[in-house]
Amino acid sequence: MKFVLSLLLSVYSLFALSIQAPSAHYEAFGGVNDLVLNDNKLYAATSSGEVDVFDVQTKKIIERIKVEKIPDFMGDLVYSKIFSVDVLHGKVLLLSQAQQGYARAHIYDGKEMKQIISYQDYLSIAKAKFIDDNTLLLALLSGDIISYDIKKHKQNWLSQSSGAKFSDFALDEKKEKVVIADESGDLHIYNTQDGTLFKTLSGKNLDNVFQVDYKNSIIATAGQDRRMVIYNTKTHSAYYKSNKFIIYSVGLSPSGKRVAFSSDENNNITLLNTQTKAVIGTYGGNTMTLTHILFIDEKKFFASNNGKVINFYNIK
């Protein structure tokens, strides 16, 4: 009996040691919904109505970009949840919760906060990113995708990716293509210049795709069907890795050769080689459901969750 207990403890210890802890922590003022890295600064969109800007080296908040509170259905002022954030040429795009279930968008240039879309535009926007200095890509909950002209305050084009509810989108490095994920499990790739459908990828995810990433012609998905799918758009090949737990978050390294995804009920992260399918490591320390995985390079990545802590990992 003592031998069995000793063996079990040894196995448990080896398993525990195999899970790598975070190398550092960053603490935001609210639950983190989106992460963007730009010019050695980490931008964290939070549920507390602000984007917290961290210096990556010092791990300290160097700026807090806030939006005004909004009235709830009782008329009380509450924090406006920041759904997504983006940065281009020193300008910060904030998509946030507005009245009556709609969304609003602001651009902050370092000095002035300017609202470019208000709740009176009656758009239920789930995610917004820059295409260029004067163009935004907006994804509505309905599945509609809009190219929006900032100066003219008008739509360049509108496309409906599918009849399914929108989940997520990811742009390629040149911002020429966008891959759209929804609750159907299919992926739709669109040309961002004119909104034409380039390709549909299907058959691998059988249910809602929570998140998608797109790096160096590689697309990765996080699925409710407990599948993490890898598509290679150059070789027109695809495969999936089955999981025992729902996969909520996924992120690709800049080369697309590595993918990290949430892999169990303890919110651990599995790192995989996308070419060989070999597991590189497992990373822990997340106490809540993961919301975003963001690589700095091939050796470092961030992971945020519904809480305030952003974990930083060094891949050994």
C-alpha positions in Angstrom: 0.0 0.0 0.0 2.8 2.4 0.9 4.5 1.6 -2.4 1.3 2.4 -4.3 0.7 5.7 -2.5 4.3 6.6 -3.1 4.0 5.8 -6.8 0.8 7.9 -7.1 2.4 10.8 -5.3 5.4 10.6 -7.7 3.2 10.5 -10.7 1.2 13.5 -9.4 4.4 15.4 -8.7 5.7 14.8 -12.2 2.4 15.9 -13.7 2.4 19.1 -11.5 5.9 19.9 -12.5 5.1 19.4 -16.2 2.7 22.4 -16.0 4.7 25.5 -16.4 3.7 28.5 -14.2 3.6 32.1 -15.5 6.9 34.0 -15.6 5.1 37.2 -14.7 1.7 38.8 -14.0 0.1 42.0 -15.2 -2.9 43.3 -13.2 -5.7 45.3 -14.9 -8.5 47.2 -13.2 -11.2 44.9 -14.6 -11.8 41.6 -16.3 -9.9 41.5 -19.6 -11.8 41.0 -22.9 -9.2 41.8 -25.5 -5.4 42.2 -25.8 -3.3 44.1 -28.4 0.5 44.5 -28.4 1.9 47.6 -30.1 5.3 49.4 -29.8 6.2 47.5 -26.6 2.9 48.4 -25.0 0.2 46.0 -24.0 -3.4 47.3 -24.4 -6.0 45.5 -22.3 -9.7 46.1 -23.0 -11.6 45.6 -19.7 -15.1 45.3 -18.3 -14.5 48.3 -16.1 -14.9 50.8 -18.9 -11.2 51.4 -19.7 -8.3 50.2 -21.7 -5.3 49.7 -19.5 -2.0 50.3 -21.2 1.0 48.4 -19.8 4.7 48.9 -20.4 5.8 45.4 -21.3 9.2 45.7 -19.6 8.1 47.2 -16.3 4.7 45.4 -16.2 3.2 48.6 -14.9 0.1 50.5 -16.1 1.4 53.7 -17.8 -2.0 54.9 -19.0 -5.7 54.3 -18.5 -8.0 55.2 -21.4 -11.5 55.5 -20.1 -14.9 55.9 -21.7 -17.9 57.5 -20.1 -20.3 55.4 -18.0 -23.7 54.5 -19.5 -27.2 54.3 -18.0 -28.6 50.9 -17.4 -32.3 49.9 -17.7 -33.0 51.5 -14.3 -31.2 54.8 -15.2 -28.2 54.2 -13.0 -24.8 54.9 -14.4 -22.7 51.8 -14.9 -19.3 50.9 -16.5 -19.3 50.5 -20.2 -17.7 47.2 -21.1 -14.9 47.5 -23.6 -15.5 44.7 -26.2 -12.4 45.1 -28.3 -9.4 47.4 -28.7 -7.0 48.1 -31.6 -4.0 50.3 -32.2 -2.8 51.8 -35.5 -0.2 54.6 -36.0 -0.6 55.9 -32.4 -4.4 55.9 -32.5 -6.4 53.6 -30.2 -9.8 52.2 -31.2 -12.2 51.4 -28.4 -15.4 49.4 -29.0 -17.7 49.6 -26.0 -21.1 48.8 -24.7 -23.8 51.5 -25.2 -27.4 52.1 -24.3 -30.3 49.8 -25.4 -28.0 46.9 -26.3 -26.1 48.7 -29.0 -22.4 49.5 -29.2 -20.3 52.7 -29.7 -16.8 53.3 -31.0 -14.2 55.9 -30.0 -10.8 56.8 -31.3 -8.2 58.2 -28.9 -5.2 59.9 -30.4 -3.2 60.4 -27.2 -4.9 63.7 -26.4 -8.5 63.7 -27.5 -11.2 61.0 -27.3 -13.5 61.2 -30.3 -16.7 59.2 -30.7 -17.2 58.0 -34.2 -20.1 55.6 -33.8 -22.8 56.2 -31.2 -25.7 54.1 -29.9 -28.0 56.2 -32.1 -26.4 54.5 -35.1 -28.3 51.4 -33.8 -25.5 48.9 -34.5 -25.0 45.8 -32.3 -21.2 45.6 -33.0 -19.4 42.7 -31.4 -15.8 43.5 -32.6 -14.0 46.3 -34.4 -10.5 46.6 -35.8 -8.6 49.1 -38.0 -8.1 48.2 -41.7 -6.3 51.5 -42.4 -6.2 55.0 -41.0 -9.6 55.8 -42.3 -11.3 52.4 -42.4 -12.7 50.1 -39.7 -13.9 46.6 -40.0 -17.1 46.0 -37.9 -18.7 42.7 -37.1 -22.3 42.7 -36.0 -23.9 40.1 -33.8 -26.2 39.3 -36.7 -23.3 38.1 -38.8 -23.1 41.2 -41.0 -19.6 42.5 -41.7 -19.2 46.2 -42.4 -16.3 48.3 -43.8 -16.8 51.7 -42.3 -15.4 55.0 -43.5 -14.3 57.1 -40.5 -14.2 60.5 -42.1 -17.5 60.2 -44.1 -19.3 58.3 -41.3 -20.7 55.8 -43.8 -20.4 52.2 -44.9 -18.1 51.3 -47.8 -19.7 47.8 -48.1 -21.7 45.3 -46.1 -21.7 41.5 -46.4 -23.5 38.9 -44.4 -21.1 36.1 -43.7 -23.9 33.7 -42.8 -27.3 33.4 -41.0 -25.5 32.2 -37.9 -24.6 34.4 -34.9 -21.1 36.0 -35.1 -18.4 34.8 -32.8 -15.0 36.2 -33.8 -12.8 37.4 -36.7 -9.1 37.6 -37.4 -7.3 39.7 -40.0 -4.2 38.5 -41.9 -1.0 40.5 -41.5 -1.6 42.7 -44.5 -5.3 43.3 -43.4 -6.3 42.2 -46.9 -8.3 39.2 -45.8 -10.5 38.5 -42.8 -11.6 35.1 -41.5 -15.1 35.1 -39.8 -16.1 32.5 -37.3 -19.7 31.9 -36.1 -21.9 29.4 -34.3 -22.2 27.2 -37.4 -18.6 26.0 -37.1 -17.9 27.2 -40.7 -15.2 29.8 -41.4 -15.7 32.5 -44.1 -12.7 34.3 -45.6 -13.5 37.8 -47.1 -11.6 40.4 -49.1 -11.5 43.5 -46.9 -11.3 45.9 -49.8 -14.6 45.0 -51.4 -16.3 42.5 -49.1 -16.3 39.6 -51.6 -16.2 36.1 -50.3 -12.8 34.5 -51.0 -13.3 31.0 -49.5 -15.4 29.0 -47.0 -13.8 26.4 -44.8 -16.1 23.8 -43.3 -16.4 20.2 -42.0 -13.9 20.4 -39.1 -15.7 22.3 -36.4 -19.2 20.9 -35.9 -20.5 23.6 -33.5 -19.8 27.2 -32.4 -16.3 28.5 -32.9 -15.5 30.8 -30.0 -12.3 32.2 -31.3 -10.2 32.2 -34.4 -6.6 33.4 -35.2 -4.9 33.9 -38.6 -1.1 34.0 -38.9 1.2 33.4 -41.9 -1.5 31.5 -43.9 -2.4 29.4 -40.9 -5.8 29.6 -39.3 -6.6 28.2 -35.8 -10.0 27.8 -34.1 -11.3 27.2 -30.6 -14.5 25.2 -30.7 -17.4 24.4 -28.5 -17.3 20.9 -30.0 -13.9 20.5 -28.1 -11.9 20.7 -31.3 -9.0 22.9 -32.0 -8.7 23.1 -35.8 -5.7 24.0 -37.9 -6.2 25.1 -41.5 -3.3 25.7 -43.8 -4.5 28.0 -46.6 -1.4 27.5 -48.7 -1.5 23.7 -48.8 -5.3 23.5 -48.6 -5.0 21.0 -45.8 -6.7 20.8 -42.3 -6.8 18.7 -39.2 -8.2 18.9 -35.7 -7.1 18.0 -32.2 -9.9 16.6 -30.0 -10.1 17.7 -26.4 -11.9 16.5 -23.3 -13.1 20.0 -22.5 -14.6 22.9 -24.4 -11.9 25.1 -26.0 -12.6 28.7 -25.3 -9.5 30.5 -26.5 -6.7 30.0 -29.1 -3.7 32.0 -30.4 -1.0 31.5 -33.0 2.7 32.5 -32.9 3.7 35.0 -35.6 5.1 32.3 -37.9 2.0 30.1 -37.4 4.2 27.2 -36.4 3.0 27.2 -32.8 -0.6 27.3 -31.4 -1.7 27.7 -27.8 -5.2 26.8 -26.7 -7.2 26.4 -23.5 -7.3 22.7 -22.9 -9.0 21.6 -19.6 -11.4 22.6 -16.8 -8.4 24.1 -14.8 -7.9 26.7 -17.6 -4.5 25.2 -18.5 -3.0 26.0 -21.9 -1.6 23.5 -24.3 1.1 24.6 -26.7 1.4 22.6 -30.0 3.6 22.5 -33.0 1.1 23.1 -35.9 3.3 21.2 -38.4 4.2 18.1 -36.4 1.2 18.2 -34.1 3.6 17.5 -31.2 2.8 18.9 -27.8 5.5 21.4 -26.7 4.2 22.1 -23.2 1.4 22.9 -20.8 1.0 26.2 -19.0 -1.1 26.9 -15.9 -1.9 29.6 -13.4 -5.2 30.8 -14.9 -8.0 30.8 -12.3 -10.8 31.8 -14.6 -12.0 31.1 -18.1 -9.5 32.3 -20.7 -10.5 35.2 -22.9 -7.4 35.8 -25.1 -4.0 34.3 -25.9 -1.5 36.7 -27.6 2.0 35.8 -28.7 4.9 38.3 -28.6 7.1 36.1 -30.6 7.8 32.3 -30.9 9.0 32.1 -27.3 6.7 34.3 -25.3 2.9 34.8 -25.0 0.3 36.4 -22.8 -3.0 34.9 -21.6 -5.9 36.8 -20.1 -9.1 35.5 -18.5 -12.3 36.8 -17.0 -10.4 38.2 -14.1 -8.0 41.1 -13.8 -4.7 39.1 -14.1 -2.9 38.8 -17.4 -0.3 36.0 -17.3 3.0 36.1 -19.2 4.8 32.9 -20.2 8.3 32.1 -21.4 8.4 29.0 -23.5 11.3 26.8 -22.3 
